[in-house]
Amino acid sequence: MTDVAPIGALRHRLTLEHGGQDAAGETVWTPVDIVFAALAPTTPRERDSGGGAAGTVTHRIELRWRADVSSRDRLRLGERIFRILTAHDLDETRRRLVVLAEEEGR
């Protein structure tokens, strides 16, 4: 069985933001939804492992499954911003989504 966070662990209220471009070609972030998630920093070993992601994984974020999350998006917790590196269905049941993210400014 895949390691699934208990429902009570989804206690962090994050804003899902989709990225796009304005007329000048600048990135614009649009808030899409509020999601509740389990937020956990990764260990130093996980940070060093090369998984092919274009960035350093600093956090593992688990939320209820949704189809509209990709590496073009980010999650926000107050002033903290998490750039999504990967998002995948935890156990292929469309119940949970695991996001590996890099916290900006780290």
Secondary structure as a PSIPRED ss2 file (coil, helix, strand):
# PSIPRED VFORMAT (PSIPRED V4.0)

   1 M C   1.000  0.000  0.000
   2 T C   1.000  0.000  0.000
   3 D C   1.000  0.000  0.000
   4 V C   1.000  0.000  0.000
   5 A C   1.000  0.000  0.000
   6 P C   1.000  0.000  0.000
   7 I H   0.000  1.000  0.000
   8 G H   0.000  1.000  0.000
   9 A H   0.000  1.000  0.000
  10 L C   1.000  0.000  0.000
  11 R C   1.000  0.000  0.000
  12 H E   0.000  0.000  1.000
  13 R E   0.000  0.000  1.000
  14 L E   0.000  0.000  1.000
  15 T E   0.000  0.000  1.000
  16 L E   0.000  0.000  1.000
  17 E E   0.000  0.000  1.000
  18 H E   0.000  0.000  1.000
  19 G E   0.000  0.000  1.000
  20 G E   0.000  0.000  1.000
  21 Q E   0.000  0.000  1.000
  22 D C   1.000  0.000  0.000
  23 A C   1.000  0.000  0.000
  24 A C   1.000  0.000  0.000
  25 G C   1.000  0.000  0.000
  26 E C   1.000  0.000  0.000
  27 T E   0.000  0.000  1.000
  28 V E   0.000  0.000  1.000
  29 W E   0.000  0.000  1.000
  30 T E   0.000  0.000  1.000
  31 P E   0.000  0.000  1.000
  32 V E   0.000  0.000  1.000
  33 D E   0.000  0.000  1.000
  34 I E   0.000  0.000  1.000
  35 V E   0.000  0.000  1.000
  36 F E   0.000  0.000  1.000
  37 A E   0.000  0.000  1.000
  38 A E   0.000  0.000  1.000
  39 L E   0.000  0.000  1.000
  40 A E   0.000  0.000  1.000
  41 P E   0.000  0.000  1.000
  42 T C   1.000  0.000  0.000
  43 T C   1.000  0.000  0.000
  44 P H   0.000  1.000  0.000
  45 R H   0.000  1.000  0.000
  46 E H   0.000  1.000  0.000
  47 R H   0.000  1.000  0.000
  48 D H   0.000  1.000  0.000
  49 S C   1.000  0.000  0.000
  50 G C   1.000  0.000  0.000
  51 G C   1.000  0.000  0.000
  52 G C   1.000  0.000  0.000
  53 A C   1.000  0.000  0.000
  54 A C   1.000  0.000  0.000
  55 G C   1.000  0.000  0.000
  56 T C   1.000  0.000  0.000
  57 V C   1.000  0.000  0.000
  58 T C   1.000  0.000  0.000
  59 H E   0.000  0.000  1.000
  60 R E   0.000  0.000  1.000
  61 I E   0.000  0.000  1.000
  62 E E   0.000  0.000  1.000
  63 L E   0.000  0.000  1.000
  64 R E   0.000  0.000  1.000
  65 W C   1.000  0.000  0.000
  66 R C   1.000  0.000  0.000
  67 A C   1.000  0.000  0.000
  68 D C   1.000  0.000  0.000
  69 V C   1.000  0.000  0.000
  70 S C   1.000  0.000  0.000
  71 S C   1.000  0.000  0.000
  72 R C   1.000  0.000  0.000
  73 D E   0.000  0.000  1.000
  74 R E   0.000  0.000  1.000
  75 L E   0.000  0.000  1.000
  76 R E   0.000  0.000  1.000
  77 L E   0.000  0.000  1.000
  78 G C   1.000  0.000  0.000
  79 E C   1.000  0.000  0.000
  80 R E   0.000  0.000  1.000
  81 I E   0.000  0.000  1.000
  82 F E   0.000  0.000  1.000
  83 R E   0.000  0.000  1.000
  84 I E   0.000  0.000  1.000
  85 L E   0.000  0.000  1.000
  86 T E   0.000  0.000  1.000
  87 A E   0.000  0.000  1.000
  88 H E   0.000  0.000  1.000
  89 D E   0.000  0.000  1.000
  90 L C   1.000  0.000  0.000
  91 D C   1.000  0.000  0.000
  92 E C   1.000  0.000  0.000
  93 T C   1.000  0.000  0.000
  94 R C   1.000  0.000  0.000
  95 R C   1.000  0.000  0.000
  96 R E   0.000  0.000  1.000
  97 L E   0.000  0.000  1.000
  98 V E   0.000  0.000  1.000
  99 V E   0.000  0.000  1.000
 100 L E   0.000  0.000  1.000
 101 A E   0.000  0.000  1.000
 102 E E   0.000  0.000  1.000
 103 E E   0.000  0.000  1.000
 104 E C   1.000  0.000  0.000
 105 G C   1.000  0.000  0.000
 106 R C   1.000  0.000  0.000
